[in-house]
């Protein structure tokens, strides 16, 4: 069974699901199954963090480049909020993880804003000026 894991992941998942349904515990490739279950949580956390970086990036651009505001930026802000909200619906504990990641996400968003806007990174505050609850609020936008 573990050879299927290396050669055809789709077949491995189908076989593993069937073995689980049938309760054939001793035949399950537990080593790889454990890895995959752990990776599911990591993927969800990475996806939420990625959305928060995108959200903060567009909030920074919105605040620091008011003359360039666009529907596209609003769409990105709205979509990032929706994606985070959907992830929280599936896994509420991700909200705790995300609150611990705000500073890291902010620093990454600042670097991206620097690259995308040509604004010097030094114009952005050293610490995130937005509360997570503000970032996630559907009707909140930073002022100039």
Backbone as JSON Lines, residues from 0, in Angstrom:
{"i":0,"aa":"X","n":[0.82,-1.2,0.0],"ca":[0.0,0.0,0.0],"c":[0.86,1.25,0.0]}
{"i":1,"aa":"X","n":[1.98,1.27,0.71],"ca":[2.79,2.47,0.74],"c":[3.44,2.74,-0.61]}
{"i":2,"aa":"X","n":[3.57,1.72,-1.46],"ca":[4.11,1.96,-2.8],"c":[3.11,2.78,-3.62]}
{"i":3,"aa":"X","n":[1.81,2.6,-3.42],"ca":[0.81,3.41,-4.11],"c":[0.94,4.87,-3.69]}
{"i":4,"aa":"X","n":[1.3,5.11,-2.46],"ca":[1.5,6.47,-1.98],"c":[2.57,7.17,-2.81]}
{"i":5,"aa":"X","n":[3.62,6.47,-3.14],"ca":[4.73,7.05,-3.9],"c":[4.46,7.15,-5.38]}
{"i":6,"aa":"X","n":[3.62,6.27,-5.9],"ca":[3.44,6.22,-7.35],"c":[2.15,6.86,-7.85]}
{"i":7,"aa":"X","n":[1.07,6.77,-7.07],"ca":[-0.21,7.35,-7.49],"c":[-1.01,7.73,-6.25]}
{"i":8,"aa":"X","n":[-0.87,8.98,-5.86],"ca":[-1.49,9.47,-4.64],"c":[-3.0,9.3,-4.66]}
{"i":9,"aa":"X","n":[-3.63,9.51,-5.8],"ca":[-5.07,9.38,-5.9],"c":[-5.52,7.95,-5.61]}
{"i":10,"aa":"X","n":[-4.82,6.98,-6.17],"ca":[-5.14,5.58,-5.88],"c":[-4.93,5.29,-4.39]}
{"i":11,"aa":"X","n":[-3.84,5.81,-3.83],"ca":[-3.56,5.6,-2.4],"c":[-4.7,6.15,-1.54]}
{"i":12,"aa":"X","n":[-5.2,7.36,-1.87],"ca":[-6.28,7.92,-1.06],"c":[-7.55,7.09,-1.18]}
{"i":13,"aa":"X","n":[-7.85,6.64,-2.4],"ca":[-9.04,5.8,-2.58],"c":[-8.92,4.5,-1.79]}
{"i":14,"aa":"X","n":[-7.75,3.86,-1.87],"ca":[-7.54,2.6,-1.15],"c":[-7.6,2.82,0.36]}
{"i":15,"aa":"X","n":[-7.0,3.89,0.82],"ca":[-7.0,4.18,2.26],"c":[-8.41,4.43,2.76]}
{"i":16,"aa":"X","n":[-9.19,5.19,2.0],"ca":[-10.58,5.45,2.39],"c":[-11.38,4.16,2.45]}
{"i":17,"aa":"X","n":[-11.16,3.28,1.48],"ca":[-11.88,2.01,1.47],"c":[-11.5,1.15,2.68]}
{"i":18,"aa":"X","n":[-10.21,1.09,2.98],"ca":[-9.76,0.32,4.15],"c":[-10.34,0.89,5.44]}
{"i":19,"aa":"X","n":[-10.42,2.21,5.53],"ca":[-11.0,2.83,6.73],"c":[-12.49,2.48,6.83]}
{"i":20,"aa":"X","n":[-13.22,2.57,5.71],"ca":[-14.64,2.23,5.71],"c":[-14.87,0.79,6.16]}
{"i":21,"aa":"X","n":[-13.99,-0.07,5.75],"ca":[-14.14,-1.5,6.05],"c":[-13.54,-1.88,7.4]}
{"i":22,"aa":"X","n":[-12.9,-0.95,8.06],"ca":[-12.3,-1.23,9.36],"c":[-11.1,-2.17,9.29]}
{"i":23,"aa":"X","n":[-10.41,-2.15,8.18],"ca":[-9.24,-3.03,7.99],"c":[-7.99,-2.28,8.45]}
{"i":24,"aa":"X","n":[-7.95,-2.04,9.75],"ca":[-6.95,-1.17,10.37],"c":[-5.51,-1.62,10.14]}
{"i":25,"aa":"X","n":[-5.27,-2.88,10.18],"ca":[-3.89,-3.37,10.06],"c":[-3.32,-3.2,8.66]}
{"i":26,"aa":"X","n":[-4.18,-3.0,7.67],"ca":[-3.72,-2.85,6.29],"c":[-3.48,-1.39,5.9]}
{"i":27,"aa":"X","n":[-3.82,-0.49,6.78],"ca":[-3.71,0.95,6.47],"c":[-2.26,1.4,6.59]}
{"i":28,"aa":"X","n":[-1.85,2.2,5.65],"ca":[-0.52,2.81,5.63],"c":[-0.54,3.97,6.63]}
{"i":29,"aa":"X","n":[-0.44,3.64,7.91],"ca":[-0.63,4.65,8.97],"c":[0.43,5.74,8.95]}
{"i":30,"aa":"X","n":[1.65,5.41,8.61],"ca":[2.71,6.42,8.59],"c":[2.36,7.57,7.64]}
{"i":31,"aa":"X","n":[1.96,7.21,6.42],"ca":[1.62,8.24,5.45],"c":[0.27,8.89,5.77]}
{"i":32,"aa":"X","n":[-0.65,8.12,6.31],"ca":[-1.95,8.69,6.68],"c":[-1.77,9.76,7.75]}
{"i":33,"aa":"X","n":[-0.95,9.51,8.74],"ca":[-0.68,10.5,9.79],"c":[-0.07,11.76,9.18]}
{"i":34,"aa":"X","n":[0.9,11.59,8.28],"ca":[1.53,12.74,7.62],"c":[0.49,13.57,6.87]}
{"i":35,"aa":"X","n":[-0.39,12.91,6.17],"ca":[-1.4,13.61,5.37],"c":[-2.39,14.35,6.25]}
{"i":36,"aa":"X","n":[-2.81,13.74,7.35],"ca":[-3.74,14.41,8.26],"c":[-3.08,15.65,8.87]}
{"i":37,"aa":"X","n":[-1.82,15.53,9.26],"ca":[-1.1,16.68,9.8],"c":[-0.97,17.78,8.75]}
{"i":38,"aa":"X","n":[-0.71,17.39,7.51],"ca":[-0.56,18.36,6.43],"c":[-1.87,19.09,6.13]}
{"i":39,"aa":"X","n":[-3.01,18.43,6.34],"ca":[-4.28,19.1,6.12],"c":[-4.39,20.34,6.98]}
{"i":40,"aa":"X","n":[-4.06,20.22,8.26],"ca":[-4.1,21.37,9.16],"c":[-3.12,22.44,8.76]}
{"i":41,"aa":"X","n":[-1.94,22.04,8.34],"ca":[-0.93,23.01,7.91],"c":[-1.39,23.77,6.68]}
{"i":42,"aa":"X","n":[-2.0,23.07,5.74],"ca":[-2.49,23.72,4.52],"c":[-3.56,24.74,4.84]}
{"i":43,"aa":"X","n":[-4.47,24.38,5.74],"ca":[-5.52,25.32,6.12],"c":[-4.93,26.56,6.78]}
{"i":44,"aa":"X","n":[-3.96,26.37,7.68],"ca":[-3.32,27.51,8.34],"c":[-2.58,28.39,7.34]}
{"i":45,"aa":"X","n":[-1.85,27.75,6.42],"ca":[-1.12,28.53,5.4],"c":[-2.09,29.32,4.52]}
{"i":46,"aa":"X","n":[-3.2,28.71,4.17],"ca":[-4.18,29.39,3.32],"c":[-4.75,30.62,4.02]}
{"i":47,"aa":"X","n":[-5.06,30.49,5.29],"ca":[-5.62,31.62,6.04],"c":[-4.57,32.71,6.2]}
{"i":48,"aa":"X","n":[-3.35,32.32,6.5],"ca":[-2.26,33.3,6.63],"c":[-2.05,34.02,5.29]}
{"i":49,"aa":"X","n":[-2.07,33.29,4.21],"ca":[-1.91,33.89,2.89],"c":[-3.01,34.91,2.61]}
{"i":50,"aa":"X","n":[-4.23,34.58,2.98],"ca":[-5.34,35.51,2.79],"c":[-5.18,36.75,3.67]}
{"i":51,"aa":"X","n":[-4.68,36.58,4.89],"ca":[-4.48,37.73,5.76],"c":[-3.38,38.64,5.21]}
{"i":52,"aa":"X","n":[-2.33,38.07,4.67],"ca":[-1.27,38.88,4.04],"c":[-1.87,39.68,2.89]}
{"i":53,"aa":"X","n":[-2.66,39.03,2.05],"ca":[-3.3,39.71,0.92],"c":[-4.22,40.82,1.4]}
{"i":54,"aa":"X","n":[-4.98,40.53,2.46],"ca":[-5.9,41.52,3.02],"c":[-5.14,42.73,3.55]}
{"i":55,"aa":"X","n":[-4.12,42.5,4.36],"ca":[-3.35,43.61,4.92],"c":[-2.65,44.4,3.8]}
{"i":56,"aa":"X","n":[-2.12,43.7,2.82],"ca":[-1.48,44.37,1.69],"c":[-2.44,45.37,1.04]}
{"i":57,"aa":"X","n":[-3.65,44.93,0.77],"ca":[-4.6,45.81,0.1],"c":[-5.11,46.91,1.04]}
{"i":58,"aa":"X","n":[-5.18,46.64,2.33],"ca":[-5.54,47.69,3.28],"c":[-4.44,48.76,3.32]}
{"i":59,"aa":"X","n":[-3.19,48.33,3.29],"ca":[-2.08,49.28,3.25],"c":[-2.13,50.13,1.99]}
{"i":60,"aa":"X","n":[-2.34,49.47,0.87],"ca":[-2.41,50.21,-0.4],"c":[-3.59,51.19,-0.37]}
{"i":61,"aa":"X","n":[-4.72,50.73,0.17],"ca":[-5.9,51.58,0.27],"c":[-5.6,52.82,1.11]}
{"i":62,"aa":"X","n":[-4.92,52.62,2.21],"ca":[-4.63,53.73,3.12],"c":[-3.56,54.67,2.57]}
{"i":63,"aa":"X","n":[-2.52,54.13,1.99],"ca":[-1.35,54.93,1.62],"c":[-1.34,55.39,0.15]}
{"i":64,"aa":"X","n":[-2.26,54.92,-0.63],"ca":[-2.37,55.37,-2.02],"c":[-3.83,55.69,-2.37]}
{"i":65,"aa":"X","n":[-4.41,56.66,-1.67],"ca":[-5.84,56.93,-1.9],"c":[-6.16,57.33,-3.34]}
{"i":66,"aa":"X","n":[-5.2,57.93,-4.01],"ca":[-5.43,58.35,-5.4],"c":[-5.5,57.17,-6.37]}
{"i":67,"aa":"X","n":[-5.07,56.0,-5.93],"ca":[-5.07,54.82,-6.8],"c":[-6.14,53.79,-6.42]}
{"i":68,"aa":"X","n":[-6.99,54.13,-5.47],"ca":[-8.03,53.19,-5.02],"c":[-8.85,52.71,-6.21]}
{"i":69,"aa":"X","n":[-9.22,51.45,-6.14],"ca":[-9.96,50.87,-7.26],"c":[-10.93,49.81,-6.77]}
{"i":70,"aa":"X","n":[-11.86,49.47,-7.65],"ca":[-12.78,48.37,-7.37],"c":[-12.01,47.06,-7.22]}
{"i":71,"aa":"X","n":[-10.92,46.94,-7.95],"ca":[-10.1,45.73,-7.87],"c":[-9.54,45.55,-6.46]}
{"i":72,"aa":"X","n":[-9.08,46.63,-5.85],"ca":[-8.58,46.54,-4.47],"c":[-9.7,46.16,-3.52]}
{"i":73,"aa":"X","n":[-10.88,46.78,-3.71],"ca":[-12.03,46.43,-2.86],"c":[-12.41,44.97,-3.04]}
{"i":74,"aa":"X","n":[-12.37,44.49,-4.28],"ca":[-12.67,43.08,-4.54],"c":[-11.69,42.17,-3.82]}
{"i":75,"aa":"X","n":[-10.41,42.52,-3.84],"ca":[-9.39,41.71,-3.16],"c":[-9.61,41.72,-1.66]}
{"i":76,"aa":"X","n":[-9.93,42.88,-1.11],"ca":[-10.2,42.99,0.33],"c":[-11.39,42.13,0.7]}
{"i":77,"aa":"X","n":[-12.47,42.27,-0.07],"ca":[-13.69,41.51,0.21],"c":[-13.45,40.02,0.07]}
{"i":78,"aa":"X","n":[-12.78,39.61,-0.99],"ca":[-12.54,38.18,-1.21],"c":[-11.67,37.59,-0.12]}
{"i":79,"aa":"X","n":[-10.63,38.29,0.29],"ca":[-9.77,37.77,1.36],"c":[-10.58,37.59,2.64]}
{"i":80,"aa":"X","n":[-11.43,38.56,2.95],"ca":[-12.28,38.45,4.15],"c":[-13.21,37.24,4.06]}
{"i":81,"aa":"X","n":[-13.8,37.05,2.9],"ca":[-14.72,35.92,2.71],"c":[-13.97,34.6,2.85]}
{"i":82,"aa":"X","n":[-12.8,34.49,2.24],"ca":[-12.02,33.24,2.32],"c":[-11.63,32.93,3.76]}
{"i":83,"aa":"X","n":[-11.25,33.95,4.51],"ca":[-10.9,33.75,5.92],"c":[-12.13,33.33,6.7]}
{"i":84,"aa":"X","n":[-13.25,34.0,6.46],"ca":[-14.5,33.66,7.15],"c":[-14.91,32.21,6.87]}
{"i":85,"aa":"X","n":[-14.8,31.79,5.63],"ca":[-15.14,30.41,5.27],"c":[-14.24,29.41,5.99]}
{"i":86,"aa":"X","n":[-12.96,29.73,6.08],"ca":[-12.03,28.85,6.79],"c":[-12.39,28.77,8.27]}
{"i":87,"aa":"X","n":[-12.78,29.9,8.86],"ca":[-13.17,29.92,10.27],"c":[-14.44,29.1,10.51]}
{"i":88,"aa":"X","n":[-15.35,29.1,9.54],"ca":[-16.57,28.31,9.68],"c":[-16.23,26.83,9.76]}
{"i":89,"aa":"X","n":[-15.27,26.4,8.95],"ca":[-14.86,24.99,8.97],"c":[-14.0,24.66,10.18]}
{"i":90,"aa":"X","n":[-13.15,25.6,10.58],"ca":[-12.18,25.36,11.66],"c":[-12.06,26.6,12.53]}
{"i":91,"aa":"X","n":[-12.97,26.79,13.49],"ca":[-12.93,27.99,14.33],"c":[-11.6,28.2,15.06]}
{"i":92,"aa":"X","n":[-10.88,27.14,15.34],"ca":[-9.6,27.29,16.06],"c":[-8.56,28.03,15.23]}
{"i":93,"aa":"X","n":[-8.76,28.12,13.92],"ca":[-7.82,28.86,13.08],"c":[-7.78,30.33,13.45]}
{"i":94,"aa":"X","n":[-8.86,30.84,14.04],"ca":[-8.89,32.24,14.43],"c":[-7.83,32.52,15.49]}
{"i":95,"aa":"X","n":[-7.65,31.58,16.43],"ca":[-6.61,31.75,17.44],"c":[-5.23,31.74,16.8]}
{"i":96,"aa":"X","n":[-5.02,30.82,15.87],"ca":[-3.73,30.75,15.16],"c":[-3.47,32.04,14.4]}
{"i":97,"aa":"X","n":[-4.51,32.57,13.76],"ca":[-4.33,33.76,12.94],"c":[-3.98,34.97,13.78]}
{"i":98,"aa":"X","n":[-4.59,35.1,14.95],"ca":[-4.29,36.26,15.8],"c":[-2.83,36.26,16.22]}
{"i":99,"aa":"X","n":[-2.23,35.08,16.29],"ca":[-0.81,34.99,16.64],"c":[0.09,35.3,15.44]}
{"i":100,"aa":"X","n":[-0.46,35.34,14.25],"ca":[0.32,35.54,13.03],"c":[0.24,36.96,12.47]}
{"i":101,"aa":"X","n":[-0.54,37.83,13.11],"ca":[-0.77,39.16,12.55],"c":[0.53,39.92,12.29]}
{"i":102,"aa":"X","n":[1.44,39.92,13.25],"ca":[2.69,40.67,13.08],"c":[3.52,40.14,11.91]}
{"i":103,"aa":"X","n":[3.63,38.83,11.8],"ca":[4.37,38.24,10.69],"c":[3.69,38.56,9.37]}
{"i":104,"aa":"X","n":[2.38,38.43,9.33],"ca":[1.63,38.74,8.1],"c":[1.81,40.21,7.73]}
{"i":105,"aa":"X","n":[1.8,41.07,8.72],"ca":[1.96,42.5,8.47],"c":[3.32,42.79,7.85]}
{"i":106,"aa":"X","n":[4.38,42.22,8.41],"ca":[5.72,42.46,7.85],"c":[5.81,41.98,6.4]}
{"i":107,"aa":"X","n":[5.22,40.84,6.13],"ca":[5.23,40.34,4.74],"c":[4.4,41.23,3.82]}
{"i":108,"aa":"X","n":[3.27,41.69,4.31],"ca":[2.43,42.58,3.51],"c":[3.16,43.9,3.24]}
{"i":109,"aa":"X","n":[3.91,44.4,4.22],"ca":[4.68,45.63,4.01],"c":[5.72,45.44,2.91]}
{"i":110,"aa":"X","n":[6.4,44.31,2.93],"ca":[7.4,44.05,1.88],"c":[6.73,43.99,0.5]}
{"i":111,"aa":"X","n":[5.58,43.35,0.44],"ca":[4.87,43.28,-0.85],"c":[4.38,44.65,-1.27]}
{"i":112,"aa":"X","n":[3.88,45.43,-0.32],"ca":[3.4,46.78,-0.64],"c":[4.56,47.63,-1.16]}
{"i":113,"aa":"X","n":[5.72,47.49,-0.55],"ca":[6.91,48.2,-1.0],"c":[7.21,47.85,-2.45]}
{"i":114,"aa":"X","n":[7.18,46.57,-2.78],"ca":[7.49,46.12,-4.13],"c":[6.41,46.54,-5.14]}
{"i":115,"aa":"X","n":[5.16,46.47,-4.74],"ca":[4.07,46.72,-5.69],"c":[3.78,48.2,-5.9]}
{"i":116,"aa":"X","n":[4.07,49.03,-4.9],"ca":[3.68,50.43,-4.98],"c":[4.84,51.37,-5.23]}
{"i":117,"aa":"X","n":[6.04,50.93,-4.94],"ca":[7.18,51.83,-5.03],"c":[7.32,52.72,-3.82]}
{"i":118,"aa":"X","n":[6.38,52.6,-2.87],"ca":[6.48,53.36,-1.63],"c":[7.57,52.72,-0.78]}
{"i":119,"aa":"X","n":[8.33,53.54,-0.1],"ca":[9.38,53.01,0.76],"c":[8.76,52.33,1.96]}
{"i":120,"aa":"X","n":[9.27,51.17,2.29],"ca":[8.73,50.38,3.4],"c":[8.77,51.16,4.72]}
{"i":121,"aa":"X","n":[9.64,52.15,4.81],"ca":[9.76,52.91,6.07],"c":[8.55,53.79,6.36]}
{"i":122,"aa":"X","n":[7.67,54.01,5.35],"ca":[6.48,54.82,5.63],"c":[5.42,54.05,6.42]}
{"i":123,"aa":"X","n":[5.56,52.73,6.42],"ca":[4.6,51.91,7.15],"c":[5.02,51.81,8.62]}
{"i":124,"aa":"X","n":[4.06,51.84,9.53],"ca":[4.41,51.7,10.96],"c":[5.16,50.39,11.22]}
{"i":125,"aa":"X","n":[5.98,50.38,12.25],"ca":[6.77,49.18,12.58],"c":[5.86,48.02,12.98]}
{"i":126,"aa":"X","n":[4.77,48.32,13.66],"ca":[3.81,47.29,14.08],"c":[2.51,47.49,13.31]}
{"i":127,"aa":"X","n":[1.78,46.43,13.16],"ca":[0.52,46.48,12.42],"c":[-0.43,47.5,13.06]}
{"i":128,"aa":"X","n":[-0.86,48.49,12.29],"ca":[-1.76,49.5,12.85],"c":[-3.22,49.06,12.9]}
{"i":129,"aa":"X","n":[-3.5,47.88,12.39],"ca":[-4.87,47.39,12.33],"c":[-5.06,46.25,13.31]}
{"i":130,"aa":"X","n":[-6.17,46.26,13.99],"ca":[-6.56,45.12,14.82],"c":[-7.1,44.03,13.89]}
{"i":131,"aa":"X","n":[-6.91,42.79,14.28],"ca":[-7.42,41.69,13.46],"c":[-8.93,41.84,13.26]}
{"i":132,"aa":"X","n":[-9.63,42.23,14.31],"ca":[-11.09,42.38,14.18],"c":[-11.44,43.45,13.15]}
{"i":133,"aa":"X","n":[-10.64,44.52,13.05],"ca":[-10.87,45.54,12.03],"c":[-10.64,44.96,10.64]}
{"i":134,"aa":"X","n":[-9.54,44.26,10.5],"ca":[-9.2,43.67,9.2],"c":[-10.33,42.78,8.69]}
{"i":135,"aa":"X","n":[-10.92,42.03,9.6],"ca":[-11.93,41.05,9.2],"c":[-13.34,41.62,9.1]}
{"i":136,"aa":"X","n":[-13.53,42.85,9.63],"ca":[-14.86,43.48,9.59],"c":[-15.22,43.84,8.16]}
{"i":137,"aa":"X","n":[-16.38,43.4,7.73],"ca":[-16.78,43.56,6.34],"c":[-16.91,44.99,5.86]}
{"i":138,"aa":"X","n":[-17.15,45.93,6.76],"ca":[-17.38,47.31,6.33],"c":[-16.27,48.27,6.73]}
{"i":139,"aa":"X","n":[-15.16,47.74,7.26],"ca":[-14.08,48.62,7.73],"c":[-13.0,48.8,6.68]}
{"i":140,"aa":"X","n":[-12.59,50.04,6.52],"ca":[-11.43,50.37,5.69],"c":[-10.61,51.42,6.44]}
{"i":141,"aa":"X","n":[-9.3,51.36,6.33],"ca":[-8.49,52.36,7.03],"c":[-8.64,53.73,6.38]}
{"i":142,"aa":"X","n":[-8.5,54.75,7.2],"ca":[-8.54,56.11,6.66],"c":[-7.14,56.54,6.28]}
{"i":143,"aa":"X","n":[-7.05,57.63,5.58],"ca":[-5.75,58.12,5.13],"c":[-4.93,58.61,6.31]}
